Amino acid sequence: MKIETEIRAKGYGRKAEGIMLHHRKYLNPQADMAMAFIERWGVVAAKPDGEDAAGRQKLALLTIDEVVDRAFEMADKAFDRAEALGWVIPTPSLDELDEESLRDSNR
């Protein structure tokens, strides 16, 4: 996935008033959690890889695919558990909020 970013500048040079960045794609909270897992454990997650000459356990880093699969499986499991525990709070859609705002302004 490639995330496209639009850049808008108001003014130019010394008269510039600001720059706005707008990403065309965003990750949802579940994907954010998976990315956090990858950041934290992606370079340290290991699996057994035999023994060295002295009989000590050797470890091999997980492959990139293994790290990503594990991170997304963990995020899926965490969100499923949160929902099972009732920790997911439903919120109204933007359309419902707009409708409610219109009703409130007409009172």
Phi and psi restraints in degrees (range 20) as a CNS / XPLOR table:
assign (resid 1 and name C) (resid 2 and name N)
       (resid 2 and name CA) (resid 2 and name C) 1.0 -109.0 20.0 2
assign (resid 2 and name N) (resid 2 and name CA)
       (resid 2 and name C) (resid 3 and name N) 1.0 130.1 20.0 2
assign (resid 2 and name C) (resid 3 and name N)
       (resid 3 and name CA) (resid 3 and name C) 1.0 -97.0 20.0 2
assign (resid 3 and name N) (resid 3 and name CA)
       (resid 3 and name C) (resid 4 and name N) 1.0 115.8 20.0 2
assign (resid 3 and name C) (resid 4 and name N)
       (resid 4 and name CA) (resid 4 and name C) 1.0 -82.6 20.0 2
assign (resid 4 and name N) (resid 4 and name CA)
       (resid 4 and name C) (resid 5 and name N) 1.0 140.1 20.0 2
assign (resid 4 and name C) (resid 5 and name N)
       (resid 5 and name CA) (resid 5 and name C) 1.0 -125.3 20.0 2
assign (resid 5 and name N) (resid 5 and name CA)
       (resid 5 and name C) (resid 6 and name N) 1.0 128.3 20.0 2
assign (resid 5 and name C) (resid 6 and name N)
       (resid 6 and name CA) (resid 6 and name C) 1.0 -96.0 20.0 2
assign (resid 6 and name N) (resid 6 and name CA)
       (resid 6 and name C) (resid 7 and name N) 1.0 139.9 20.0 2
assign (resid 6 and name C) (resid 7 and name N)
       (resid 7 and name CA) (resid 7 and name C) 1.0 -121.5 20.0 2
assign (resid 7 and name N) (resid 7 and name CA)
       (resid 7 and name C) (resid 8 and name N) 1.0 127.4 20.0 2
assign (resid 7 and name C) (resid 8 and name N)
       (resid 8 and name CA) (resid 8 and name C) 1.0 -123.6 20.0 2
assign (resid 8 and name N) (resid 8 and name CA)
       (resid 8 and name C) (resid 9 and name N) 1.0 133.6 20.0 2
assign (resid 8 and name C) (resid 9 and name N)
       (resid 9 and name CA) (resid 9 and name C) 1.0 -117.3 20.0 2
assign (resid 9 and name N) (resid 9 and name CA)
       (resid 9 and name C) (resid 10 and name N) 1.0 137.5 20.0 2
assign (resid 9 and name C) (resid 10 and name N)
       (resid 10 and name CA) (resid 10 and name C) 1.0 -102.4 20.0 2
assign (resid 10 and name N) (resid 10 and name CA)
       (resid 10 and name C) (resid 11 and name N) 1.0 112.3 20.0 2
assign (resid 10 and name C) (resid 11 and name N)
       (resid 11 and name CA) (resid 11 and name C) 1.0 86.6 20.0 2
assign (resid 11 and name N) (resid 11 and name CA)
       (resid 11 and name C) (resid 12 and name N) 1.0 -179.9 20.0 2
assign (resid 11 and name C) (resid 12 and name N)
       (resid 12 and name CA) (resid 12 and name C) 1.0 -147.9 20.0 2
assign (resid 12 and name N) (resid 12 and name CA)
       (resid 12 and name C) (resid 13 and name N) 1.0 146.5 20.0 2
assign (resid 12 and name C) (resid 13 and name N)
       (resid 13 and name CA) (resid 13 and name C) 1.0 63.6 20.0 2
assign (resid 13 and name N) (resid 13 and name CA)
       (resid 13 and name C) (resid 14 and name N) 1.0 -135.3 20.0 2
assign (resid 13 and name C) (resid 14 and name N)
       (resid 14 and name CA) (resid 14 and name C) 1.0 -70.1 20.0 2
assign (resid 14 and name N) (resid 14 and name CA)
       (resid 14 and name C) (resid 15 and name N) 1.0 -16.9 20.0 2
assign (resid 14 and name C) (resid 15 and name N)
       (resid 15 and name CA) (resid 15 and name C) 1.0 -94.4 20.0 2
assign (resid 15 and name N) (resid 15 and name CA)
       (resid 15 and name C) (resid 16 and name N) 1.0 6.1 20.0 2
assign (resid 15 and name C) (resid 16 and name N)
       (resid 16 and name CA) (resid 16 and name C) 1.0 -63.8 20.0 2
assign (resid 16 and name N) (resid 16 and name CA)
       (resid 16 and name C) (resid 17 and name N) 1.0 134.3 20.0 2
assign (resid 16 and name C) (resid 17 and name N)
       (resid 17 and name CA) (resid 17 and name C) 1.0 -100.0 20.0 2
assign (resid 17 and name N) (resid 17 and name CA)
       (resid 17 and name C) (resid 18 and name N) 1.0 -14.2 20.0 2
assign (resid 17 and name C) (resid 18 and name N)
       (resid 18 and name CA) (resid 18 and name C) 1.0 161.6 20.0 2
assign (resid 18 and name N) (resid 18 and name CA)
       (resid 18 and name C) (resid 19 and name N) 1.0 166.2 20.0 2
assign (resid 18 and name C) (resid 19 and name N)
       (resid 19 and name CA) (resid 19 and name C) 1.0 -126.4 20.0 2
assign (resid 19 and name N) (resid 19 and name CA)
       (resid 19 and name C) (resid 20 and name N) 1.0 136.6 20.0 2
assign (resid 19 and name C) (resid 20 and name N)
       (resid 20 and name CA) (resid 20 and name C) 1.0 -116.2 20.0 2
assign (resid 20 and name N) (resid 20 and name CA)
       (resid 20 and name C) (resid 21 and name N) 1.0 130.0 20.0 2
assign (resid 20 and name C) (resid 21 and name N)
       (resid 21 and name CA) (resid 21 and name C) 1.0 -107.0 20.0 2
assign (resid 21 and name N) (resid 21 and name CA)
       (resid 21 and name C) (resid 22 and name N) 1.0 135.4 20.0 2
assign (resid 21 and name C) (resid 22 and name N)
       (resid 22 and name CA) (resid 22 and name C) 1.0 -134.0 20.0 2
assign (resid 22 and name N) (resid 22 and name CA)
       (resid 22 and name C) (resid 23 and name N) 1.0 111.3 20.0 2
assign (resid 22 and name C) (resid 23 and name N)
       (resid 23 and name CA) (resid 23 and name C) 1.0 -80.6 20.0 2
assign (resid 23 and name N) (resid 23 and name CA)
       (resid 23 and name C) (resid 24 and name N) 1.0 137.9 20.0 2
assign (resid 23 and name C) (resid 24 and name N)
       (resid 24 and name CA) (resid 24 and name C) 1.0 -84.9 20.0 2
assign (resid 24 and name N) (resid 24 and name CA)
       (resid 24 and name C) (resid 25 and name N) 1.0 -12.0 20.0 2
assign (resid 24 and name C) (resid 25 and name N)
       (resid 25 and name CA) (resid 25 and name C) 1.0 -139.3 20.0 2
assign (resid 25 and name N) (resid 25 and name CA)
       (resid 25 and name C) (resid 26 and name N) 1.0 141.7 20.0 2
assign (resid 25 and name C) (resid 26 and name N)
       (resid 26 and name CA) (resid 26 and name C) 1.0 -129.1 20.0 2
assign (resid 26 and name N) (resid 26 and name CA)
       (resid 26 and name C) (resid 27 and name N) 1.0 150.7 20.0 2
assign (resid 26 and name C) (resid 27 and name N)
       (resid 27 and name CA) (resid 27 and name C) 1.0 -85.8 20.0 2
assign (resid 27 and name N) (resid 27 and name CA)
       (resid 27 and name C) (resid 28 and name N) 1.0 142.2 20.0 2
assign (resid 27 and name C) (resid 28 and name N)
       (resid 28 and name CA) (resid 28 and name C) 1.0 -78.5 20.0 2
assign (resid 28 and name N) (resid 28 and name CA)
       (resid 28 and name C) (resid 29 and name N) 1.0 171.0 20.0 2
assign (resid 28 and name C) (resid 29 and name N)
       (resid 29 and name CA) (resid 29 and name C) 1.0 -58.1 20.0 2
assign (resid 29 and name N) (resid 29 and name CA)
       (resid 29 and name C) (resid 30 and name N) 1.0 -33.9 20.0 2
assign (resid 29 and name C) (resid 30 and name N)
       (resid 30 and name CA) (resid 30 and name C) 1.0 -65.4 20.0 2
assign (resid 30 and name N) (resid 30 and name CA)
       (resid 30 and name C) (resid 31 and name N) 1.0 -43.9 20.0 2
assign (resid 30 and name C) (resid 31 and name N)
       (resid 31 and name CA) (resid 31 and name C) 1.0 -68.1 20.0 2
assign (resid 31 and name N) (resid 31 and name CA)
       (resid 31 and name C) (resid 32 and name N) 1.0 -36.4 20.0 2
assign (resid 31 and name C) (resid 32 and name N)
       (resid 32 and name CA) (resid 32 and name C) 1.0 -58.4 20.0 2
assign (resid 32 and name N) (resid 32 and name CA)
       (resid 32 and name C) (resid 33 and name N) 1.0 -42.7 20.0 2
assign (resid 32 and name C) (resid 33 and name N)
       (resid 33 and name CA) (resid 33 and name C) 1.0 -63.5 20.0 2
assign (resid 33 and name N) (resid 33 and name CA)
       (resid 33 and name C) (resid 34 and name N) 1.0 -43.7 20.0 2
assign (resid 33 and name C) (resid 34 and name N)
       (resid 34 and name CA) (resid 34 and name C) 1.0 -61.0 20.0 2
assign (resid 34 and name N) (resid 34 and name CA)
       (resid 34 and name C) (resid 35 and name N) 1.0 -40.9 20.0 2
assign (resid 34 and name C) (resid 35 and name N)
       (resid 35 and name CA) (resid 35 and name C) 1.0 -64.2 20.0 2
assign (resid 35 and name N) (resid 35 and name CA)
       (resid 35 and name C) (resid 36 and name N) 1.0 -37.8 20.0 2
assign (resid 35 and name C) (resid 36 and name N)
       (resid 36 and name CA) (resid 36 and name C) 1.0 -63.5 20.0 2
assign (resid 36 and name N) (resid 36 and name CA)
       (resid 36 and name C) (resid 37 and name N) 1.0 -40.7 20.0 2
assign (resid 36 and name C) (resid 37 and name N)
       (resid 37 and name CA) (resid 37 and name C) 1.0 -61.8 20.0 2
assign (resid 37 and name N) (resid 37 and name CA)
       (resid 37 and name C) (resid 38 and name N) 1.0 -43.3 20.0 2
assign (resid 37 and name C) (resid 38 and name N)
       (resid 38 and name CA) (resid 38 and name C) 1.0 -62.6 20.0 2
assign (resid 38 and name N) (resid 38 and name CA)
       (resid 38 and name C) (resid 39 and name N) 1.0 -43.9 20.0 2
assign (resid 38 and name C) (resid 39 and name N)
       (resid 39 and name CA) (resid 39 and name C) 1.0 -60.7 20.0 2
assign (resid 39 and name N) (resid 39 and name CA)
       (resid 39 and name C) (resid 40 and name N) 1.0 -42.7 20.0 2
assign (resid 39 and name C) (resid 40 and name N)
       (resid 40 and name CA) (resid 40 and name C) 1.0 -75.0 20.0 2
assign (resid 40 and name N) (resid 40 and name CA)
       (resid 40 and name C) (resid 41 and name N) 1.0 -42.1 20.0 2
assign (resid 40 and name C) (resid 41 and name N)
       (resid 41 and name CA) (resid 41 and name C) 1.0 -116.9 20.0 2
assign (resid 41 and name N) (resid 41 and name CA)
       (resid 41 and name C) (resid 42 and name N) 1.0 -0.8 20.0 2
assign (resid 41 and name C) (resid 42 and name N)
       (resid 42 and name CA) (resid 42 and name C) 1.0 -60.4 20.0 2
assign (resid 42 and name N) (resid 42 and name CA)
       (resid 42 and name C) (resid 43 and name N) 1.0 -30.9 20.0 2
assign (resid 42 and name C) (resid 43 and name N)
       (resid 43 and name CA) (resid 43 and name C) 1.0 -105.1 20.0 2
assign (resid 43 and name N) (resid 43 and name CA)
       (resid 43 and name C) (resid 44 and name N) 1.0 2.2 20.0 2
assign (resid 43 and name C) (resid 44 and name N)
       (resid 44 and name CA) (resid 44 and name C) 1.0 -122.9 20.0 2
assign (resid 44 and name N) (resid 44 and name CA)
       (resid 44 and name C) (resid 45 and name N) 1.0 -13.5 20.0 2
assign (resid 44 and name C) (resid 45 and name N)
       (resid 45 and name CA) (resid 45 and name C) 1.0 -66.6 20.0 2
assign (resid 45 and name N) (resid 45 and name CA)
       (resid 45 and name C) (resid 46 and name N) 1.0 130.2 20.0 2
assign (resid 45 and name C) (resid 46 and name N)
       (resid 46 and name CA) (resid 46 and name C) 1.0 -138.0 20.0 2
assign (resid 46 and name N) (resid 46 and name CA)
       (resid 46 and name C) (resid 47 and name N) 1.0 166.4 20.0 2
assign (resid 46 and name C) (resid 47 and name N)
       (resid 47 and name CA) (resid 47 and name C) 1.0 -134.4 20.0 2
assign (resid 47 and name N) (resid 47 and name CA)
       (resid 47 and name C) (resid 48 and name N) 1.0 155.8 20.0 2
assign (resid 47 and name C) (resid 48 and name N)
       (resid 48 and name CA) (resid 48 and name C) 1.0 -56.4 20.0 2
assign (resid 48 and name N) (resid 48 and name CA)
       (resid 48 and name C) (resid 49 and name N) 1.0 141.5 20.0 2
assign (resid 48 and name C) (resid 49 and name N)
       (resid 49 and name CA) (resid 49 and name C) 1.0 -141.4 20.0 2
assign (resid 49 and name N) (resid 49 and name CA)
       (resid 49 and name C) (resid 50 and name N) 1.0 48.4 20.0 2
assign (resid 49 and name C) (resid 50 and name N)
       (resid 50 and name CA) (resid 50 and name C) 1.0 81.3 20.0 2
assign (resid 50 and name N) (resid 50 and name CA)
       (resid 50 and name C) (resid 51 and name N) 1.0 -155.7 20.0 2
assign (resid 50 and name C) (resid 51 and name N)
       (resid 51 and name CA) (resid 51 and name C) 1.0 -129.9 20.0 2
assign (resid 51 and name N) (resid 51 and name CA)
       (resid 51 and name C) (resid 52 and name N) 1.0 154.1 20.0 2
assign (resid 51 and name C) (resid 52 and name N)
       (resid 52 and name CA) (resid 52 and name C) 1.0 -85.4 20.0 2
assign (resid 52 and name N) (resid 52 and name CA)
       (resid 52 and name C) (resid 53 and name N) 1.0 -177.2 20.0 2
assign (resid 52 and name C) (resid 53 and name N)
       (resid 53 and name CA) (resid 53 and name C) 1.0 -61.4 20.0 2
assign (resid 53 and name N) (resid 53 and name CA)
       (resid 53 and name C) (resid 54 and name N) 1.0 -25.5 20.0 2
assign (resid 53 and name C) (resid 54 and name N)
       (resid 54 and name CA) (resid 54 and name C) 1.0 -90.2 20.0 2
assign (resid 54 and name N) (resid 54 and name CA)
       (resid 54 and name C) (resid 55 and name N) 1.0 2.2 20.0 2
assign (resid 54 and name C) (resid 55 and name N)
       (resid 55 and name CA) (resid 55 and name C) 1.0 86.4 20.0 2
assign (resid 55 and name N) (resid 55 and name CA)
       (resid 55 and name C) (resid 56 and name N) 1.0 9.7 20.0 2
assign (resid 55 and name C) (resid 56 and name N)
       (resid 56 and name CA) (resid 56 and name C) 1.0 -84.6 20.0 2
assign (resid 56 and name N) (resid 56 and name CA)
       (resid 56 and name C) (resid 57 and name N) 1.0 148.7 20.0 2
assign (resid 56 and name C) (resid 57 and name N)
       (resid 57 and name CA) (resid 57 and name C) 1.0 -61.6 20.0 2
assign (resid 57 and name N) (resid 57 and name CA)
       (resid 57 and name C) (resid 58 and name N) 1.0 130.4 20.0 2
assign (resid 57 and name C) (resid 58 and name N)
       (resid 58 and name CA) (resid 58 and name C) 1.0 -101.2 20.0 2
assign (resid 58 and name N) (resid 58 and name CA)
       (resid 58 and name C) (resid 59 and name N) 1.0 149.1 20.0 2
assign (resid 58 and name C) (resid 59 and name N)
       (resid 59 and name CA) (resid 59 and name C) 1.0 -123.9 20.0 2
assign (resid 59 and name N) (resid 59 and name CA)
       (resid 59 and name C) (resid 60 and name N) 1.0 147.4 20.0 2
assign (resid 59 and name C) (resid 60 and name N)
       (resid 60 and name CA) (resid 60 and name C) 1.0 -121.0 20.0 2
assign (resid 60 and name N) (resid 60 and name CA)
       (resid 60 and name C) (resid 61 and name N) 1.0 140.4 20.0 2
assign (resid 60 and name C) (resid 61 and name N)
       (resid 61 and name CA) (resid 61 and name C) 1.0 -62.7 20.0 2
assign (resid 61 and name N) (resid 61 and name CA)
       (resid 61 and name C) (resid 62 and name N) 1.0 146.4 20.0 2
assign (resid 61 and name C) (resid 62 and name N)
       (resid 62 and name CA) (resid 62 and name C) 1.0 -65.0 20.0 2
assign (resid 62 and name N) (resid 62 and name CA)
       (resid 62 and name C) (resid 63 and name N) 1.0 150.9 20.0 2
assign (resid 62 and name C) (resid 63 and name N)
       (resid 63 and name CA) (resid 63 and name C) 1.0 -69.4 20.0 2
assign (resid 63 and name N) (resid 63 and name CA)
       (resid 63 and name C) (resid 64 and name N) 1.0 164.1 20.0 2
assign (resid 63 and name C) (resid 64 and name N)
       (resid 64 and name CA) (resid 64 and name C) 1.0 -57.9 20.0 2
assign (resid 64 and name N) (resid 64 and name CA)
       (resid 64 and name C) (resid 65 and name N) 1.0 -45.0 20.0 2
assign (resid 64 and name C) (resid 65 and name N)
       (resid 65 and name CA) (resid 65 and name C) 1.0 -60.6 20.0 2
assign (resid 65 and name N) (resid 65 and name CA)
       (resid 65 and name C) (resid 66 and name N) 1.0 -40.5 20.0 2
assign (resid 65 and name C) (resid 66 and name N)
       (resid 66 and name CA) (resid 66 and name C) 1.0 -64.7 20.0 2
assign (resid 66 and name N) (resid 66 and name CA)
       (resid 66 and name C) (resid 67 and name N) 1.0 -41.5 20.0 2
assign (resid 66 and name C) (resid 67 and name N)
       (resid 67 and name CA) (resid 67 and name C) 1.0 -62.9 20.0 2
assign (resid 67 and name N) (resid 67 and name CA)
       (resid 67 and name C) (resid 68 and name N) 1.0 -47.1 20.0 2
assign (resid 67 and name C) (resid 68 and name N)
       (resid 68 and name CA) (resid 68 and name C) 1.0 -65.4 20.0 2
assign (resid 68 and name N) (resid 68 and name CA)
       (resid 68 and name C) (resid 69 and name N) 1.0 -46.0 20.0 2
assign (resid 68 and name C) (resid 69 and name N)
       (resid 69 and name CA) (resid 69 and name C) 1.0 -58.2 20.0 2
assign (resid 69 and name N) (resid 69 and name CA)
       (resid 69 and name C) (resid 70 and name N) 1.0 -45.7 20.0 2
assign (resid 69 and name C) (resid 70 and name N)
       (resid 70 and name CA) (resid 70 and name C) 1.0 -63.2 20.0 2
assign (resid 70 and name N) (resid 70 and name CA)
       (resid 70 and name C) (resid 71 and name N) 1.0 -43.4 20.0 2
assign (resid 70 and name C) (resid 71 and name N)
       (resid 71 and name CA) (resid 71 and name C) 1.0 -61.5 20.0 2
assign (resid 71 and name N) (resid 71 and name CA)
       (resid 71 and name C) (resid 72 and name N) 1.0 -44.4 20.0 2
assign (resid 71 and name C) (resid 72 and name N)
       (resid 72 and name CA) (resid 72 and name C) 1.0 -72.1 20.0 2
assign (resid 72 and name N) (resid 72 and name CA)
       (resid 72 and name C) (resid 73 and name N) 1.0 -34.4 20.0 2
assign (resid 72 and name C) (resid 73 and name N)
       (resid 73 and name CA) (resid 73 and name C) 1.0 -64.2 20.0 2
assign (resid 73 and name N) (resid 73 and name CA)
       (resid 73 and name C) (resid 74 and name N) 1.0 -40.8 20.0 2
assign (resid 73 and name C) (resid 74 and name N)
       (resid 74 and name CA) (resid 74 and name C) 1.0 -64.7 20.0 2
assign (resid 74 and name N) (resid 74 and name CA)
       (resid 74 and name C) (resid 75 and name N) 1.0 -43.6 20.0 2
assign (resid 74 and name C) (resid 75 and name N)
       (resid 75 and name CA) (resid 75 and name C) 1.0 -63.3 20.0 2
assign (resid 75 and name N) (resid 75 and name CA)
       (resid 75 and name C) (resid 76 and name N) 1.0 -44.5 20.0 2
assign (resid 75 and name C) (resid 76 and name N)
       (resid 76 and name CA) (resid 76 and name C) 1.0 -57.0 20.0 2
assign (resid 76 and name N) (resid 76 and name CA)
       (resid 76 and name C) (resid 77 and name N) 1.0 -48.5 20.0 2
assign (resid 76 and name C) (resid 77 and name N)
       (resid 77 and name CA) (resid 77 and name C) 1.0 -62.1 20.0 2
assign (resid 77 and name N) (resid 77 and name CA)
       (resid 77 and name C) (resid 78 and name N) 1.0 -42.2 20.0 2
assign (resid 77 and name C) (resid 78 and name N)
       (resid 78 and name CA) (resid 78 and name C) 1.0 -64.0 20.0 2
assign (resid 78 and name N) (resid 78 and name CA)
       (resid 78 and name C) (resid 79 and name N) 1.0 -43.3 20.0 2
assign (resid 78 and name C) (resid 79 and name N)
       (resid 79 and name CA) (resid 79 and name C) 1.0 -70.4 20.0 2
assign (resid 79 and name N) (resid 79 and name CA)
       (resid 79 and name C) (resid 80 and name N) 1.0 -37.5 20.0 2
assign (resid 79 and name C) (resid 80 and name N)
       (resid 80 and name CA) (resid 80 and name C) 1.0 -61.7 20.0 2
assign (resid 80 and name N) (resid 80 and name CA)
       (resid 80 and name C) (resid 81 and name N) 1.0 -43.8 20.0 2
assign (resid 80 and name C) (resid 81 and name N)
       (resid 81 and name CA) (resid 81 and name C) 1.0 -65.0 20.0 2
assign (resid 81 and name N) (resid 81 and name CA)
       (resid 81 and name C) (resid 82 and name N) 1.0 -42.6 20.0 2
assign (resid 81 and name C) (resid 82 and name N)
       (resid 82 and name CA) (resid 82 and name C) 1.0 -59.3 20.0 2
assign (resid 82 and name N) (resid 82 and name CA)
       (resid 82 and name C) (resid 83 and name N) 1.0 -41.7 20.0 2
assign (resid 82 and name C) (resid 83 and name N)
       (resid 83 and name CA) (resid 83 and name C) 1.0 -67.4 20.0 2
assign (resid 83 and name N) (resid 83 and name CA)
       (resid 83 and name C) (resid 84 and name N) 1.0 -41.5 20.0 2
assign (resid 83 and name C) (resid 84 and name N)
       (resid 84 and name CA) (resid 84 and name C) 1.0 -63.0 20.0 2
assign (resid 84 and name N) (resid 84 and name CA)
       (resid 84 and name C) (resid 85 and name N) 1.0 -32.7 20.0 2
assign (resid 84 and name C) (resid 85 and name N)
       (resid 85 and name CA) (resid 85 and name C) 1.0 -84.3 20.0 2
assign (resid 85 and name N) (resid 85 and name CA)
       (resid 85 and name C) (resid 86 and name N) 1.0 -2.7 20.0 2
assign (resid 85 and name C) (resid 86 and name N)
       (resid 86 and name CA) (resid 86 and name C) 1.0 78.3 20.0 2
assign (resid 86 and name N) (resid 86 and name CA)
       (resid 86 and name C) (resid 87 and name N) 1.0 22.1 20.0 2
assign (resid 86 and name C) (resid 87 and name N)
       (resid 87 and name CA) (resid 87 and name C) 1.0 -90.1 20.0 2
assign (resid 87 and name N) (resid 87 and name CA)
       (resid 87 and name C) (resid 88 and name N) 1.0 2.3 20.0 2
assign (resid 87 and name C) (resid 88 and name N)
       (resid 88 and name CA) (resid 88 and name C) 1.0 -96.7 20.0 2
assign (resid 88 and name N) (resid 88 and name CA)
       (resid 88 and name C) (resid 89 and name N) 1.0 124.3 20.0 2
assign (resid 88 and name C) (resid 89 and name N)
       (resid 89 and name CA) (resid 89 and name C) 1.0 -105.3 20.0 2
assign (resid 89 and name N) (resid 89 and name CA)
       (resid 89 and name C) (resid 90 and name N) 1.0 116.0 20.0 2
assign (resid 89 and name C) (resid 90 and name N)
       (resid 90 and name CA) (resid 90 and name C) 1.0 -66.1 20.0 2
assign (resid 90 and name N) (resid 90 and name CA)
       (resid 90 and name C) (resid 91 and name N) 1.0 142.0 20.0 2
assign (resid 90 and name C) (resid 91 and name N)
       (resid 91 and name CA) (resid 91 and name C) 1.0 -126.5 20.0 2
assign (resid 91 and name N) (resid 91 and name CA)
       (resid 91 and name C) (resid 92 and name N) 1.0 152.6 20.0 2
assign (resid 91 and name C) (resid 92 and name N)
       (resid 92 and name CA) (resid 92 and name C) 1.0 -68.6 20.0 2
assign (resid 92 and name N) (resid 92 and name CA)
       (resid 92 and name C) (resid 93 and name N) 1.0 155.3 20.0 2
assign (resid 92 and name C) (resid 93 and name N)
       (resid 93 and name CA) (resid 93 and name C) 1.0 -73.4 20.0 2
assign (resid 93 and name N) (resid 93 and name CA)
       (resid 93 and name C) (resid 94 and name N) 1.0 167.7 20.0 2
assign (resid 93 and name C) (resid 94 and name N)
       (resid 94 and name CA) (resid 94 and name C) 1.0 -61.8 20.0 2
assign (resid 94 and name N) (resid 94 and name CA)
       (resid 94 and name C) (resid 95 and name N) 1.0 -38.2 20.0 2
assign (resid 94 and name C) (resid 95 and name N)
       (resid 95 and name CA) (resid 95 and name C) 1.0 -62.5 20.0 2
assign (resid 95 and name N) (resid 95 and name CA)
       (resid 95 and name C) (resid 96 and name N) 1.0 -42.5 20.0 2
assign (resid 95 and name C) (resid 96 and name N)
       (resid 96 and name CA) (resid 96 and name C) 1.0 -64.4 20.0 2
assign (resid 96 and name N) (resid 96 and name CA)
       (resid 96 and name C) (resid 97 and name N) 1.0 -39.1 20.0 2
assign (resid 96 and name C) (resid 97 and name N)
       (resid 97 and name CA) (resid 97 and name C) 1.0 -65.1 20.0 2
assign (resid 97 and name N) (resid 97 and name CA)
       (resid 97 and name C) (resid 98 and name N) 1.0 -40.5 20.0 2
assign (resid 97 and name C) (resid 98 and name N)
       (resid 98 and name CA) (resid 98 and name C) 1.0 -62.0 20.0 2
assign (resid 98 and name N) (resid 98 and name CA)
       (resid 98 and name C) (resid 99 and name N) 1.0 -44.1 20.0 2
assign (resid 98 and name C) (resid 99 and name N)
       (resid 99 and name CA) (resid 99 and name C) 1.0 -62.0 20.0 2
assign (resid 99 and name N) (resid 99 and name CA)
       (resid 99 and name C) (resid 100 and name N) 1.0 -43.1 20.0 2
assign (resid 99 and name C) (resid 100 and name N)
       (resid 100 and name CA) (resid 100 and name C) 1.0 -65.1 20.0 2
assign (resid 100 and name N) (resid 100 and name CA)
       (resid 100 and name C) (resid 101 and name N) 1.0 -40.3 20.0 2
assign (resid 100 and name C) (resid 101 and name N)
       (resid 101 and name CA) (resid 101 and name C) 1.0 -63.4 20.0 2
assign (resid 101 and name N) (resid 101 and name CA)
       (resid 101 and name C) (resid 102 and name N) 1.0 -40.0 20.0 2
assign (resid 101 and name C) (resid 102 and name N)
       (resid 102 and name CA) (resid 102 and name C) 1.0 -63.9 20.0 2
assign (resid 102 and name N) (resid 102 and name CA)
       (resid 102 and name C) (resid 103 and name N) 1.0 -43.7 20.0 2
assign (resid 102 and name C) (resid 103 and name N)
       (resid 103 and name CA) (resid 103 and name C) 1.0 -61.3 20.0 2
assign (resid 103 and name N) (resid 103 and name CA)
       (resid 103 and name C) (resid 104 and name N) 1.0 -43.4 20.0 2
assign (resid 103 and name C) (resid 104 and name N)
       (resid 104 and name CA) (resid 104 and name C) 1.0 -65.0 20.0 2
assign (resid 104 and name N) (resid 104 and name CA)
       (resid 104 and name C) (resid 105 and name N) 1.0 -36.8 20.0 2
assign (resid 104 and name C) (resid 105 and name N)
       (resid 105 and name CA) (resid 105 and name C) 1.0 -74.4 20.0 2
assign (resid 105 and name N) (resid 105 and name CA)
       (resid 105 and name C) (resid 106 and name N) 1.0 -19.3 20.0 2
assign (resid 105 and name C) (resid 106 and name N)
       (resid 106 and name CA) (resid 106 and name C) 1.0 -88.1 20.0 2
assign (resid 106 and name N) (resid 106 and name CA)
       (resid 106 and name C) (resid 107 and name N) 1.0 -1.3 20.0 2
